[in-house]
Structure formats: structure tokens, C-alpha cells
Amino acid sequence: MNRIKSKIRVGILGCGAIGSRIARSIKSECDEQAWVTGLFDINPAKSERLAKFLPYSKNIIRNSYQELLAVSDLIVEAVNAPDTHVLVRQALLSNKDILIMSVGKFIDGESILRLAQKRGVRLLIPSGAIAGIDAIKAAALGKITQITLTTRKPIYGFADNAYVQAKRINLSHIKKETILFDGKVREAVKCFPQNINVAATIALASGAKDRLRIRISTSPEFKVNSHEIEVIGEFGRLLTKTENVVCPDNPKTSYLAVLSAIQTLKQFFQGVKLGT
Ligand SMILES: NC(=O)c1ccc[n+]([C@@H]2O[C@H](COP(=O)([O-])OP(=O)(O)OC[C@H]3O[C@@H](n4cnc5c(N)ncnc54)[C@H](O)[C@@H]3O)[C@@H](O)[C@H]2O)c1
């Protein structure tokens, strides 16, 4: 049997910071089980740049999403597109497995989960830059009474934030930890769109979107972005915290979010899933 043919064919949709990292890691981490058979980005310079870093001898740049779907068993979605829903639906309707990075676009994504189940395809959503999704999923089988995400960021992380500007919060006057926002998840993702992926992942895992409270704070003492999750329910109480460094090639993204995506793929390819 030709071993190459039995490998899972991966198509990279979006060759920016995250798509590029994942594509390169498939070679270094998952070479036995998978290979990248296609790259597609609406900006061709991005896919051309990424192709130079990949070791495949054939040209794997695809000229359209349809072409990418045709050569892939699994799509890695890493786009920042307004129509991400449409792209993900297209993959599911083409019976392709898919890893979704733009989970924030699916905060009300139950219909996408149902579609994946109906089509019998695998939909992968990594934990990202937070800890505890394994336990939250288990806890969600019982009653969750309280669930809070507290995100702490350095002051410079809010310099361009429209909500902070509209509220006339003077960041230079802040001397100790100050809560900038405390409210429901729906309002939080509108005011702090950078937080949307983390909030949506917790919302989907817990099934408790309406109870999810988001607190966002800053302080001159905060040097890195951190996410603290507290859940109380029938199972007891959970408290987790991550303090994240940024990804070396993208200061907008936590390094742990990228590592989490690569580990999710690795487990999927190897068929061994550790944790809930
Ligand atoms: N789940 C998580 O933990 C997590 C963490 C960080 C970022 N993200 C999300 O991952 C996504 C990618 O992030 P990034 O930092 O790599 O962004 P990026 O801007 O570096 O790259 C996105 C790429 O998508 C391309 N693109 C846009 N629309 C497209 C389309 N319709 N078809 C093909 N390509 C298209 C762009 O040209 C760009 O190259 C974003 O939605 C981001 O919010 C998720």
C-alpha cells in the first residue's frame, strides 16, 4: 500500500499567522499521519509565502476554496473573514472534517454543531488560550449555577478599544486593578471583540451562555494577558488560570492558542484523545 495515500490530506484555509504555524507543525509534529495538500488564501501573496516554508515538492497553492476542498479530507479554518459561517458550512456540506479557529463567529453556533452531526463529519474546536474546557464539558452534564471568565490585560492592550474610549476611561490614570467591564457575554463580545474566541469556546463547552459573566480588567501591574475561569455547579467548584505569552509571529494571538490547535490536530490524527 502506498503510505502517502493513507495519510490525511489537510487543506489550509487562511495562510495568516495561525494557518501558517499550523501548516508548518503538521510536517514537524504529524508527518506520519497527515500532510498538507492545499493552501488557499484570498491574498495569494500569503499562500505563496507559506508554500516556501513547506517541504512539499508539488505546488500545493490552490486558486479557489472549491479547489482546496477537492484535495482535502480535513480543512483547517484560520481566516478572519466576514463570511466564515458560509465557508464552514461549505466544508461540512462537502463532507470534510474541519478544525475551526474563528470560534468567536460561532457563539450562537449550535446549528453548525447539528449540521456536522447530521453529515457525520468531525468538527474540532481547540481549547485555545484557556484551561478547564475538559472539566467544563463534564460539568455541563450536570447543572452549572455560576460561570465567570475574568480576563486581565496590560493597559496598552486597551489603547485602541472603542468601548474604553466611548466610556471616557482615562487609561493613564489607572494605578491599581480596575474593572473595565462586568456583564453578559453578548455585550462583552461587542465591546471587546478581541475576547470573542475565548468567550465563545466557554459558552459552547458549558451550554450556559446566558449565565456566562465576563469581567475585564487592567492594571499597570499586569504584564501579560491572563484568563481566569470560575465555575460552580452540581460537580463542585472549578478555578483555572492561564497567563499567556504572545505567539512569536503574531502579537495579537496567545502562543497557547496556537499550541492548543496543533495538539487538537495531533490527537485527531493519532486517534488518541487524552482528557474529556
Ligand atoms: N480559537 C482561538 O483560540 C483563536 C486564537 C487566536 C485567533 N483566533 C482566530 O483565528 C483566525 C485567524 O487568526 P490569524 O491571527 O491567523 O489571522 P491573520 O489575519 O493573520 O490571517 C487570516 C488570513 O485569512 C485570510 N482570509 C481572509 N478572508 C479569507 C477568505 N474568505 N478566504 C481565504 N482566506 C481568507 C487573510 O488574507 C489572512 O491571510 C481569526 O478569526 C482569529 O480571531 C482564534
The ligand as an ORCA input file, in Angstrom:
! r2SCAN-3c Opt
* xyz 0 1
  N      -9.685     29.919     18.879
  C      -8.662     30.615     19.339
  O      -8.163     30.370     20.427
  C      -8.088     31.726     18.491
  C      -6.963     32.429     18.933
  C      -6.466     33.436     18.110
  C      -7.073     33.743     16.903
  N      -8.189     33.049     16.515
  C      -8.882     33.335     15.254
  O      -8.236     32.654     14.189
  C      -8.472     33.360     12.958
  C      -7.152     33.574     12.212
  O      -6.283     34.352     13.007
  P      -4.857     34.861     12.447
  O      -4.186     35.523     13.589
  O      -4.170     33.763     11.727
  O      -5.328     35.974     11.411
  P      -4.469     36.605     10.205
  O      -5.088     37.917      9.919
  O      -3.013     36.535     10.476
  O      -4.760     35.604      8.975
  C      -6.030     35.437      8.397
  C      -5.842     35.120      6.916
  O      -7.131     34.813      6.354
  C      -7.137     35.321      5.016
  N      -8.536     35.401      4.573
  C      -9.468     36.313      4.917
  N     -10.647     36.015      4.316
  C     -10.452     34.885      3.586
  C     -11.281     34.086      2.767
  N     -12.558     34.375      2.564
  N     -10.735     33.002      2.161
  C      -9.428     32.691      2.331
  N      -8.588     33.412      3.108
  C      -9.096     34.495      3.736
  C      -6.400     36.648      5.106
  O      -5.928     37.084      3.838
  C      -5.263     36.299      6.080
  O      -4.101     35.864      5.413
  C      -9.162     34.684     13.344
  O     -10.556     34.560     13.135
  C      -8.873     34.793     14.843
  O      -9.902     35.501     15.536
  C      -8.671     32.040     17.286
*
